[in-house]
């Protein structure tokens, strides 16, 4: 079956348009991602964890005293 030049040109144009649209969409997504601010990252603090553990231990002790 012979390949028609008009069909080949239409297929090439469609593929080219698809690739351009895909590149434009990727460019827009990258611009949107750059504009979104990242939430602040909380670092691990051993002092905070020790304070929470101490308060939980104190609460547990009170609960055990009240259950007697």
PyMOL Python script that loads the backbone (N, CA, C, O; Angstrom):
from pymol import cmd

cmd.read_pdbstr("""\
ATOM      1  N   UNK A   1       0.847  -1.171   0.000  1.00  0.00           N
ATOM      2  CA  UNK A   1       0.000   0.000   0.000  1.00  0.00           C
ATOM      3  C   UNK A   1       0.894   1.236   0.000  1.00  0.00           C
ATOM      4  O   UNK A   1       1.731   1.392   0.889  1.00  0.00           O
ATOM      5  N   UNK A   2       0.731   2.096  -0.963  1.00  0.00           N
ATOM      6  CA  UNK A   2       1.580   3.297  -1.051  1.00  0.00           C
ATOM      7  C   UNK A   2       1.190   4.324   0.018  1.00  0.00           C
ATOM      8  O   UNK A   2       0.025   4.439   0.398  1.00  0.00           O
ATOM      9  N   UNK A   3       2.187   5.057   0.483  1.00  0.00           N
ATOM     10  CA  UNK A   3       1.958   6.088   1.495  1.00  0.00           C
ATOM     11  C   UNK A   3       1.727   7.413   0.786  1.00  0.00           C
ATOM     12  O   UNK A   3       2.546   7.856  -0.020  1.00  0.00           O
ATOM     13  N   UNK A   4       0.603   8.036   1.099  1.00  0.00           N
ATOM     14  CA  UNK A   4       0.282   9.325   0.488  1.00  0.00           C
ATOM     15  C   UNK A   4       1.037  10.431   1.221  1.00  0.00           C
ATOM     16  O   UNK A   4       1.194  10.407   2.442  1.00  0.00           O
ATOM     17  N   UNK A   5       1.496  11.392   0.439  1.00  0.00           N
ATOM     18  CA  UNK A   5       2.261  12.490   1.034  1.00  0.00           C
ATOM     19  C   UNK A   5       1.394  13.342   1.955  1.00  0.00           C
ATOM     20  O   UNK A   5       1.881  13.839   2.970  1.00  0.00           O
ATOM     21  N   UNK A   6       0.135  13.517   1.621  1.00  0.00           N
ATOM     22  CA  UNK A   6      -0.734  14.349   2.453  1.00  0.00           C
ATOM     23  C   UNK A   6      -0.999  13.673   3.798  1.00  0.00           C
ATOM     24  O   UNK A   6      -1.059  14.341   4.830  1.00  0.00           O
ATOM     25  N   UNK A   7      -1.158  12.343   3.786  1.00  0.00           N
ATOM     26  CA  UNK A   7      -1.396  11.617   5.030  1.00  0.00           C
ATOM     27  C   UNK A   7      -0.146  11.662   5.905  1.00  0.00           C
ATOM     28  O   UNK A   7      -0.237  11.867   7.115  1.00  0.00           O
ATOM     29  N   UNK A   8       1.012  11.470   5.292  1.00  0.00           N
ATOM     30  CA  UNK A   8       2.265  11.519   6.042  1.00  0.00           C
ATOM     31  C   UNK A   8       2.483  12.909   6.629  1.00  0.00           C
ATOM     32  O   UNK A   8       2.957  13.030   7.759  1.00  0.00           O
ATOM     33  N   UNK A   9       2.147  13.955   5.884  1.00  0.00           N
ATOM     34  CA  UNK A   9       2.295  15.316   6.380  1.00  0.00           C
ATOM     35  C   UNK A   9       1.332  15.572   7.534  1.00  0.00           C
ATOM     36  O   UNK A   9       1.698  16.231   8.507  1.00  0.00           O
ATOM     37  N   UNK A  10       0.116  15.061   7.440  1.00  0.00           N
ATOM     38  CA  UNK A  10      -0.872  15.243   8.506  1.00  0.00           C
ATOM     39  C   UNK A  10      -0.423  14.518   9.776  1.00  0.00           C
ATOM     40  O   UNK A  10      -0.562  15.055  10.875  1.00  0.00           O
ATOM     41  N   UNK A  11       0.108  13.317   9.635  1.00  0.00           N
ATOM     42  CA  UNK A  11       0.590  12.554  10.787  1.00  0.00           C
ATOM     43  C   UNK A  11       1.774  13.273  11.436  1.00  0.00           C
ATOM     44  O   UNK A  11       1.842  13.378  12.660  1.00  0.00           O
ATOM     45  N   UNK A  12       2.698  13.764  10.623  1.00  0.00           N
ATOM     46  CA  UNK A  12       3.858  14.477  11.145  1.00  0.00           C
ATOM     47  C   UNK A  12       3.429  15.757  11.862  1.00  0.00           C
ATOM     48  O   UNK A  12       3.986  16.091  12.907  1.00  0.00           O
ATOM     49  N   UNK A  13       2.465  16.463  11.323  1.00  0.00           N
ATOM     50  CA  UNK A  13       1.980  17.687  11.958  1.00  0.00           C
ATOM     51  C   UNK A  13       1.287  17.378  13.282  1.00  0.00           C
ATOM     52  O   UNK A  13       1.442  18.116  14.255  1.00  0.00           O
ATOM     53  N   UNK A  14       0.525  16.291  13.315  1.00  0.00           N
ATOM     54  CA  UNK A  14      -0.163  15.911  14.547  1.00  0.00           C
ATOM     55  C   UNK A  14       0.840  15.532  15.637  1.00  0.00           C
ATOM     56  O   UNK A  14       0.681  15.925  16.792  1.00  0.00           O
ATOM     57  N   UNK A  15       1.859  14.779  15.275  1.00  0.00           N
ATOM     58  CA  UNK A  15       2.881  14.383  16.248  1.00  0.00           C
ATOM     59  C   UNK A  15       3.643  15.606  16.737  1.00  0.00           C
ATOM     60  O   UNK A  15       3.928  15.725  17.929  1.00  0.00           O
ATOM     61  N   UNK A  16       3.969  16.502  15.838  1.00  0.00           N
ATOM     62  CA  UNK A  16       4.674  17.727  16.212  1.00  0.00           C
ATOM     63  C   UNK A  16       3.825  18.580  17.156  1.00  0.00           C
ATOM     64  O   UNK A  16       4.343  19.109  18.140  1.00  0.00           O
ATOM     65  N   UNK A  17       2.544  18.720  16.873  1.00  0.00           N
ATOM     66  CA  UNK A  17       1.652  19.492  17.736  1.00  0.00           C
ATOM     67  C   UNK A  17       1.541  18.846  19.110  1.00  0.00           C
ATOM     68  O   UNK A  17       1.524  19.549  20.120  1.00  0.00           O
ATOM     69  N   UNK A  18       1.466  17.521  19.167  1.00  0.00           N
ATOM     70  CA  UNK A  18       1.395  16.810  20.448  1.00  0.00           C
ATOM     71  C   UNK A  18       2.644  17.055  21.274  1.00  0.00           C
ATOM     72  O   UNK A  18       2.557  17.304  22.476  1.00  0.00           O
ATOM     73  N   UNK A  19       3.799  16.986  20.643  1.00  0.00           N
ATOM     74  CA  UNK A  19       5.062  17.191  21.357  1.00  0.00           C
ATOM     75  C   UNK A  19       5.150  18.623  21.873  1.00  0.00           C
ATOM     76  O   UNK A  19       5.594  18.841  23.000  1.00  0.00           O
ATOM     77  N   UNK A  20       4.741  19.594  21.079  1.00  0.00           N
ATOM     78  CA  UNK A  20       4.781  20.991  21.515  1.00  0.00           C
ATOM     79  C   UNK A  20       3.824  21.236  22.681  1.00  0.00           C
ATOM     80  O   UNK A  20       4.171  21.944  23.627  1.00  0.00           O
ATOM     81  N   UNK A  21       2.626  20.657  22.620  1.00  0.00           N
ATOM     82  CA  UNK A  21       1.674  20.807  23.716  1.00  0.00           C
ATOM     83  C   UNK A  21       2.214  20.175  24.994  1.00  0.00           C
ATOM     84  O   UNK A  21       2.046  20.729  26.079  1.00  0.00           O
ATOM     85  N   UNK A  22       2.856  19.027  24.872  1.00  0.00           N
ATOM     86  CA  UNK A  22       3.418  18.354  26.032  1.00  0.00           C
ATOM     87  C   UNK A  22       4.537  19.189  26.655  1.00  0.00           C
ATOM     88  O   UNK A  22       4.615  19.309  27.878  1.00  0.00           O
ATOM     89  N   UNK A  23       5.393  19.760  25.826  1.00  0.00           N
ATOM     90  CA  UNK A  23       6.473  20.604  26.341  1.00  0.00           C
ATOM     91  C   UNK A  23       5.921  21.866  27.000  1.00  0.00           C
ATOM     92  O   UNK A  23       6.444  22.311  28.021  1.00  0.00           O
ATOM     93  N   UNK A  24       4.872  22.440  26.426  1.00  0.00           N
ATOM     94  CA  UNK A  24       4.259  23.635  27.016  1.00  0.00           C
ATOM     95  C   UNK A  24       3.633  23.294  28.371  1.00  0.00           C
ATOM     96  O   UNK A  24       3.740  24.073  29.318  1.00  0.00           O
ATOM     97  N   UNK A  25       2.988  22.145  28.463  1.00  0.00           N
ATOM     98  CA  UNK A  25       2.383  21.734  29.728  1.00  0.00           C
ATOM     99  C   UNK A  25       3.462  21.505  30.795  1.00  0.00           C
ATOM    100  O   UNK A  25       3.282  21.890  31.950  1.00  0.00           O
ATOM    101  N   UNK A  26       4.562  20.890  30.417  1.00  0.00           N
ATOM    102  CA  UNK A  26       5.661  20.680  31.373  1.00  0.00           C
ATOM    103  C   UNK A  26       6.252  22.007  31.835  1.00  0.00           C
ATOM    104  O   UNK A  26       6.597  22.164  33.006  1.00  0.00           O
ATOM    105  N   UNK A  27       6.368  22.959  30.914  1.00  0.00           N
ATOM    106  CA  UNK A  27       6.901  24.271  31.282  1.00  0.00           C
ATOM    107  C   UNK A  27       5.959  24.982  32.250  1.00  0.00           C
ATOM    108  O   UNK A  27       6.420  25.619  33.197  1.00  0.00           O
ATOM    109  N   UNK A  28       4.659  24.886  32.032  1.00  0.00           N
ATOM    110  CA  UNK A  28       3.690  25.511  32.934  1.00  0.00           C
ATOM    111  C   UNK A  28       3.724  24.851  34.309  1.00  0.00           C
ATOM    112  O   UNK A  28       3.642  25.537  35.328  1.00  0.00           O
ATOM    113  N   UNK A  29       3.845  23.533  34.343  1.00  0.00           N
ATOM    114  CA  UNK A  29       3.898  22.829  35.617  1.00  0.00           C
ATOM    115  C   UNK A  29       5.144  23.217  36.401  1.00  0.00           C
ATOM    116  O   UNK A  29       5.081  23.377  37.620  1.00  0.00           O
ATOM    117  N   UNK A  30       6.262  23.369  35.726  1.00  0.00           N
ATOM    118  CA  UNK A  30       7.488  23.739  36.424  1.00  0.00           C
ATOM    119  C   UNK A  30       7.392  25.159  36.961  1.00  0.00           C
ATOM    120  O   UNK A  30       7.927  25.444  38.033  1.00  0.00           O
ATOM    121  N   UNK A  31       6.724  26.054  36.243  1.00  0.00           N
ATOM    122  CA  UNK A  31       6.535  27.416  36.746  1.00  0.00           C
ATOM    123  C   UNK A  31       5.617  27.429  37.959  1.00  0.00           C
ATOM    124  O   UNK A  31       5.858  28.175  38.908  1.00  0.00           O
ATOM    125  N   UNK A  32       4.576  26.621  37.940  1.00  0.00           N
ATOM    126  CA  UNK A  32       3.649  26.571  39.067  1.00  0.00           C
ATOM    127  C   UNK A  32       4.321  25.963  40.294  1.00  0.00           C
ATOM    128  O   UNK A  32       4.056  26.394  41.416  1.00  0.00           O
ATOM    129  N   UNK A  33       5.168  24.988  40.103  1.00  0.00           N
ATOM    130  CA  UNK A  33       5.840  24.356  41.237  1.00  0.00           C
ATOM    131  C   UNK A  33       6.840  25.309  41.872  1.00  0.00           C
ATOM    132  O   UNK A  33       7.069  25.243  43.080  1.00  0.00           O
ATOM    133  N   UNK A  34       7.435  26.189  41.090  1.00  0.00           N
ATOM    134  CA  UNK A  34       8.388  27.137  41.641  1.00  0.00           C
ATOM    135  C   UNK A  34       7.676  28.205  42.462  1.00  0.00           C
ATOM    136  O   UNK A  34       8.263  28.743  43.400  1.00  0.00           O
ATOM    137  N   UNK A  35       6.427  28.524  42.135  1.00  0.00           N
ATOM    138  CA  UNK A  35       5.708  29.571  42.827  1.00  0.00           C
ATOM    139  C   UNK A  35       5.116  29.096  44.151  1.00  0.00           C
ATOM    140  O   UNK A  35       4.826  29.923  45.016  1.00  0.00           O
ATOM    141  N   UNK A  36       4.928  27.787  44.335  1.00  0.00           N
ATOM    142  CA  UNK A  36       4.345  27.266  45.558  1.00  0.00           C
ATOM    143  C   UNK A  36       5.412  27.273  46.658  1.00  0.00           C
ATOM    144  O   UNK A  36       6.449  26.625  46.512  1.00  0.00           O
ATOM    145  N   UNK A  37       5.170  27.999  47.755  1.00  0.00           N
ATOM    146  CA  UNK A  37       6.164  27.999  48.827  1.00  0.00           C
ATOM    147  C   UNK A  37       6.108  26.681  49.597  1.00  0.00           C
ATOM    148  O   UNK A  37       5.039  26.112  49.817  1.00  0.00           O
ATOM    149  N   UNK A  38       7.258  26.227  49.987  1.00  0.00           N
ATOM    150  CA  UNK A  38       7.336  24.989  50.745  1.00  0.00           C
ATOM    151  C   UNK A  38       7.034  25.275  52.212  1.00  0.00           C
ATOM    152  O   UNK A  38       7.457  26.303  52.741  1.00  0.00           O
ATOM    153  N   UNK A  39       6.307  24.376  52.876  1.00  0.00           N
ATOM    154  CA  UNK A  39       6.028  24.596  54.293  1.00  0.00           C
ATOM    155  C   UNK A  39       7.315  24.501  55.112  1.00  0.00           C
ATOM    156  O   UNK A  39       8.242  23.788  54.726  1.00  0.00           O
ATOM    157  N   UNK A  40       7.379  25.204  56.222  1.00  0.00           N
ATOM    158  CA  UNK A  40       8.599  25.143  57.031  1.00  0.00           C
ATOM    159  C   UNK A  40       8.797  23.739  57.592  1.00  0.00           C
ATOM    160  O   UNK A  40       7.846  23.084  58.018  1.00  0.00           O
ATOM    161  N   UNK A  41      10.019  23.302  57.583  1.00  0.00           N
ATOM    162  CA  UNK A  41      10.351  21.963  58.069  1.00  0.00           C
ATOM    163  C   UNK A  41      10.757  22.075  59.532  1.00  0.00           C
ATOM    164  O   UNK A  41      11.669  22.827  59.877  1.00  0.00           O
ATOM    165  N   UNK A  42      10.075  21.323  60.388  1.00  0.00           N
ATOM    166  CA  UNK A  42      10.414  21.351  61.797  1.00  0.00           C
ATOM    167  C   UNK A  42      11.509  20.330  62.065  1.00  0.00           C
ATOM    168  O   UNK A  42      11.395  19.159  61.705  1.00  0.00           O
ATOM    169  N   UNK A  43      12.544  20.791  62.689  1.00  0.00           N
ATOM    170  CA  UNK A  43      13.648  19.886  62.978  1.00  0.00           C
ATOM    171  C   UNK A  43      13.355  19.101  64.254  1.00  0.00           C
ATOM    172  O   UNK A  43      12.545  19.518  65.082  1.00  0.00           O
ATOM    173  N   UNK A  44      14.017  17.978  64.395  1.00  0.00           N
ATOM    174  CA  UNK A  44      13.857  17.137  65.579  1.00  0.00           C
ATOM    175  C   UNK A  44      14.563  17.783  66.751  1.00  0.00           C
ATOM    176  O   UNK A  44      15.724  18.179  66.647  1.00  0.00           O
ATOM    177  N   UNK A  45      13.865  17.888  67.859  1.00  0.00           N
ATOM    178  CA  UNK A  45      14.451  18.476  69.063  1.00  0.00           C
ATOM    179  C   UNK A  45      14.377  17.459  70.198  1.00  0.00           C
ATOM    180  O   UNK A  45      13.278  17.097  70.618  1.00  0.00           O
ATOM    181  N   UNK A  46      15.496  16.995  70.697  1.00  0.00           N
ATOM    182  CA  UNK A  46      15.465  16.044  71.810  1.00  0.00           C
ATOM    183  C   UNK A  46      14.868  16.659  73.074  1.00  0.00           C
ATOM    184  O   UNK A  46      14.288  15.941  73.889  1.00  0.00           O
ATOM    185  N   UNK A  47      15.000  17.975  73.252  1.00  0.00           N
ATOM    186  CA  UNK A  47      14.424  18.623  74.432  1.00  0.00           C
ATOM    187  C   UNK A  47      12.897  18.558  74.373  1.00  0.00           C
ATOM    188  O   UNK A  47      12.248  18.327  75.393  1.00  0.00           O
ATOM    189  N   UNK A  48      12.337  18.756  73.220  1.00  0.00           N
ATOM    190  CA  UNK A  48      10.887  18.678  73.065  1.00  0.00           C
ATOM    191  C   UNK A  48      10.392  17.268  73.318  1.00  0.00           C
ATOM    192  O   UNK A  48       9.393  17.070  74.010  1.00  0.00           O
ATOM    193  N   UNK A  49      11.085  16.291  72.764  1.00  0.00           N
ATOM    194  CA  UNK A  49      10.669  14.902  72.968  1.00  0.00           C
ATOM    195  C   UNK A  49      10.786  14.506  74.445  1.00  0.00           C
ATOM    196  O   UNK A  49       9.931  13.782  74.956  1.00  0.00           O
ATOM    197  N   UNK A  50      11.827  14.969  75.130  1.00  0.00           N
ATOM    198  CA  UNK A  50      11.995  14.656  76.546  1.00  0.00           C
ATOM    199  C   UNK A  50      10.886  15.297  77.374  1.00  0.00           C
ATOM    200  O   UNK A  50      10.387  14.686  78.319  1.00  0.00           O
ATOM    201  N   UNK A  51      10.495  16.532  77.024  1.00  0.00           N
ATOM    202  CA  UNK A  51       9.414  17.199  77.740  1.00  0.00           C
ATOM    203  C   UNK A  51       8.088  16.493  77.555  1.00  0.00           C
ATOM    204  O   UNK A  51       7.315  16.359  78.503  1.00  0.00           O
ATOM    205  N   UNK A  52       7.818  16.039  76.343  1.00  0.00           N
ATOM    206  CA  UNK A  52       6.578  15.304  76.095  1.00  0.00           C
ATOM    207  C   UNK A  52       6.570  13.979  76.848  1.00  0.00           C
ATOM    208  O   UNK A  52       5.560  13.596  77.437  1.00  0.00           O
ATOM    209  N   UNK A  53       7.690  13.293  76.824  1.00  0.00           N
ATOM    210  CA  UNK A  53       7.767  12.013  77.534  1.00  0.00           C
ATOM    211  C   UNK A  53       7.578  12.214  79.035  1.00  0.00           C
ATOM    212  O   UNK A  53       6.910  11.409  79.684  1.00  0.00           O
ATOM    213  N   UNK A  54       8.154  13.271  79.590  1.00  0.00           N
ATOM    214  CA  UNK A  54       8.012  13.543  81.024  1.00  0.00           C
ATOM    215  C   UNK A  54       6.560  13.852  81.377  1.00  0.00           C
ATOM    216  O   UNK A  54       6.050  13.385  82.396  1.00  0.00           O
ATOM    217  N   UNK A  55       5.896  14.641  80.532  1.00  0.00           N
ATOM    218  CA  UNK A  55       4.497  14.960  80.828  1.00  0.00           C
ATOM    219  C   UNK A  55       3.614  13.724  80.706  1.00  0.00           C
ATOM    220  O   UNK A  55       2.662  13.575  81.472  1.00  0.00           O
ATOM    221  N   UNK A  56       3.907  12.836  79.762  1.00  0.00           N
ATOM    222  CA  UNK A  56       3.123  11.598  79.657  1.00  0.00           C
ATOM    223  C   UNK A  56       3.375  10.690  80.857  1.00  0.00           C
ATOM    224  O   UNK A  56       2.451  10.042  81.349  1.00  0.00           O
ATOM    225  N   UNK A  57       4.627  10.640  81.333  1.00  0.00           N
ATOM    226  CA  UNK A  57       4.935   9.836  82.525  1.00  0.00           C
ATOM    227  C   UNK A  57       4.207  10.376  83.749  1.00  0.00           C
ATOM    228  O   UNK A  57       3.676   9.606  84.550  1.00  0.00           O
ATOM    229  N   UNK A  58       4.181  11.702  83.896  1.00  0.00           N
ATOM    230  CA  UNK A  58       3.482  12.315  85.029  1.00  0.00           C
ATOM    231  C   UNK A  58       1.981  12.016  84.962  1.00  0.00           C
ATOM    232  O   UNK A  58       1.363  11.716  85.984  1.00  0.00           O
ATOM    233  N   UNK A  59       1.407  12.095  83.789  1.00  0.00           N
ATOM    234  CA  UNK A  59      -0.021  11.792  83.645  1.00  0.00           C
ATOM    235  C   UNK A  59      -0.296  10.330  83.986  1.00  0.00           C
ATOM    236  O   UNK A  59      -1.279  10.024  84.661  1.00  0.00           O
ATOM    237  N   UNK A  60       0.562   9.435  83.525  1.00  0.00           N
ATOM    238  CA  UNK A  60       0.383   8.018  83.829  1.00  0.00           C
ATOM    239  C   UNK A  60       0.473   7.768  85.330  1.00  0.00           C
ATOM    240  O   UNK A  60      -0.280   6.963  85.879  1.00  0.00           O
ATOM    241  N   UNK A  61       1.390   8.457  85.986  1.00  0.00           N
ATOM    242  CA  UNK A  61       1.516   8.297  87.445  1.00  0.00           C
ATOM    243  C   UNK A  61       0.251   8.770  88.153  1.00  0.00           C
ATOM    244  O   UNK A  61      -0.221   8.106  89.076  1.00  0.00           O
ATOM    245  N   UNK A  62      -0.301   9.902  87.739  1.00  0.00           N
ATOM    246  CA  UNK A  62      -1.552  10.379  88.340  1.00  0.00           C
ATOM    247  C   UNK A  62      -2.687   9.417  88.085  1.00  0.00           C
ATOM    248  O   UNK A  62      -3.503   9.183  88.976  1.00  0.00           O
ATOM    249  N   UNK A  63      -2.766   8.850  86.891  1.00  0.00           N
ATOM    250  CA  UNK A  63      -3.824   7.906  86.584  1.00  0.00           C
ATOM    251  C   UNK A  63      -3.702   6.649  87.449  1.00  0.00           C
ATOM    252  O   UNK A  63      -4.710   6.100  87.893  1.00  0.00           O
ATOM    253  N   UNK A  64      -2.484   6.200  87.682  1.00  0.00           N
ATOM    254  CA  UNK A  64      -2.291   5.017  88.530  1.00  0.00           C
ATOM    255  C   UNK A  64      -2.656   5.331  89.983  1.00  0.00           C
ATOM    256  O   UNK A  64      -3.197   4.468  90.673  1.00  0.00           O
ATOM    257  N   UNK A  65      -2.374   6.538  90.460  1.00  0.00           N
ATOM    258  CA  UNK A  65      -2.721   6.913  91.821  1.00  0.00           C
ATOM    259  C   UNK A  65      -4.243   7.014  91.995  1.00  0.00           C
ATOM    260  O   UNK A  65      -4.787   6.637  93.033  1.00  0.00           O
ATOM    261  N   UNK A  66      -4.915   7.529  90.963  1.00  0.00           N
ATOM    262  CA  UNK A  66      -6.378   7.696  91.055  1.00  0.00           C
ATOM    263  C   UNK A  66      -7.097   6.357  90.960  1.00  0.00           C
ATOM    264  O   UNK A  66      -8.224   6.234  91.438  1.00  0.00           O
ATOM    265  N   UNK A  67      -6.473   5.355  90.355  1.00  0.00           N
ATOM    266  CA  UNK A  67      -7.132   4.070  90.179  1.00  0.00           C
ATOM    267  C   UNK A  67      -7.096   3.243  91.466  1.00  0.00           C
ATOM    268  O   UNK A  67      -7.843   2.271  91.574  1.00  0.00           O
ATOM    269  N   UNK A  68      -6.253   3.594  92.447  1.00  0.00           N
ATOM    270  CA  UNK A  68      -6.148   2.803  93.685  1.00  0.00           C
ATOM    271  C   UNK A  68      -7.395   2.852  94.492  1.00  0.00           C
ATOM    272  O   UNK A  68      -7.465   2.239  95.557  1.00  0.00           O
TER     273      UNK A  68
END
""", "prot")
cmd.dss("prot")
cmd.show_as("cartoon", "prot")
cmd.util.cbc("prot")
cmd.orient("prot")
